[in-house]
Amino acid sequence: MMKIVIGGQIDKEKVANIVKDLVGDKATVEIKTDIEAAMEVKNGQADYYLGACNTGGGGALAMAIALLGMNLCATVSMPGNVRSDEEIIKEIESGKKAFGFTPQHAEQVIPVIINKILT
């Protein structure tokens, strides 16, 4: 079964609840520290990492970038700038495993990510 880990610096419960509502019984969702979440993806114990912070790419993805490399990470929203659904889908199709965003955009970007990775 697919496993999605929630890292990031803020609103972990909010992010996890949105993800849980979307995945239903198709995946497990666990809140972790940033380093635990990134390590689980790196070691193949989790499939995807989602995290939020005020900039969308700093605290949301710092550990994931450090442990997984930038080639597996994508910032999908920043203050005043949300990537299009098509851009987010391209990041997933290119093999990205970790996604960062601002909590204000969580309801907008998480469904795009989840709907794509579940197909």
C-alpha positions in Angstrom: 0.0 0.0 0.0 1.2 3.5 -0.8 2.5 5.5 2.2 2.6 9.3 2.3 4.5 11.1 5.0 3.9 14.6 6.2 6.9 16.8 7.1 7.3 20.5 6.8 7.3 23.1 9.5 3.7 24.2 10.0 0.1 22.9 9.8 1.1 19.2 9.7 -2.3 18.1 11.1 -4.2 20.2 8.5 -2.1 18.8 5.7 -2.5 15.2 7.0 -6.3 15.6 7.3 -6.6 16.9 3.7 -4.5 14.0 2.4 -6.4 11.4 4.5 -9.7 12.7 3.2 -8.5 12.4 -0.4 -6.7 9.0 -0.2 -9.3 7.1 1.9 -8.2 3.5 2.1 -5.8 3.7 -0.9 -2.8 4.9 1.2 -1.5 5.4 4.7 -0.7 8.9 5.9 1.7 9.6 8.8 3.0 12.8 10.4 6.7 12.7 11.0 9.6 15.1 11.7 11.2 16.4 8.6 14.2 14.2 8.9 12.1 11.1 9.6 9.8 11.8 6.7 12.7 12.4 4.2 14.6 9.4 5.5 11.5 7.1 5.0 11.2 8.3 1.4 15.0 7.9 0.8 14.9 4.3 2.3 11.8 3.3 0.4 9.7 3.1 3.5 7.4 5.8 2.2 6.4 6.8 -1.4 5.8 10.5 -1.1 6.5 13.5 1.2 4.3 16.6 1.6 5.2 19.6 3.7 4.1 23.1 4.3 5.9 26.3 5.4 5.4 30.0 5.0 7.6 30.2 1.9 6.6 26.8 0.4 10.2 25.7 -0.2 12.3 26.5 2.8 11.1 24.7 5.9 8.7 22.6 3.9 11.5 20.9 1.9 14.8 21.7 3.5 15.4 18.2 4.9 13.9 16.5 1.8 16.2 18.5 -0.5 19.2 17.6 1.7 18.5 13.9 1.9 16.8 13.2 -1.4 18.3 15.9 -3.7 16.6 18.7 -5.5 15.9 16.4 -8.4 13.2 14.6 -6.3 11.7 17.7 -4.8 9.3 20.4 -6.0 7.9 23.6 -4.6 4.4 23.8 -5.9 3.3 27.0 -4.2 4.9 30.1 -2.7 3.3 33.3 -1.4 1.5 34.9 -4.3 2.5 32.1 -6.7 0.7 28.8 -7.2 1.9 26.5 -9.9 -0.7 25.4 -12.4 -2.2 21.9 -12.2 -0.4 21.0 -15.4 3.0 22.1 -13.9 2.4 20.1 -10.7 1.4 17.0 -12.7 4.6 17.4 -14.8 6.6 17.4 -11.6 5.0 14.1 -10.5 5.4 12.6 -14.0 9.1 13.5 -13.9 9.6 11.4 -10.7 9.4 14.0 -7.9 8.6 12.5 -4.5 8.6 15.5 -2.2 6.3 18.5 -2.5 6.4 21.8 -0.6 3.7 24.5 -0.5 2.3 27.2 1.7 -0.5 26.2 4.0 -2.8 28.9 2.4 -2.7 26.8 -0.8 -3.0 23.4 0.7 -6.6 22.9 -0.3 -5.7 23.8 -3.9 -2.4 21.9 -4.5 -2.8 18.7 -2.4 -5.8 17.4 -4.4 -3.8 17.8 -7.7 -0.9 15.9 -6.2 -3.0 13.1 -4.6 -5.3 12.6 -7.6 -2.3 12.2 -9.9 -0.3 9.8 -7.7 -3.3 7.6 -7.1 -3.9 7.1 -10.8 
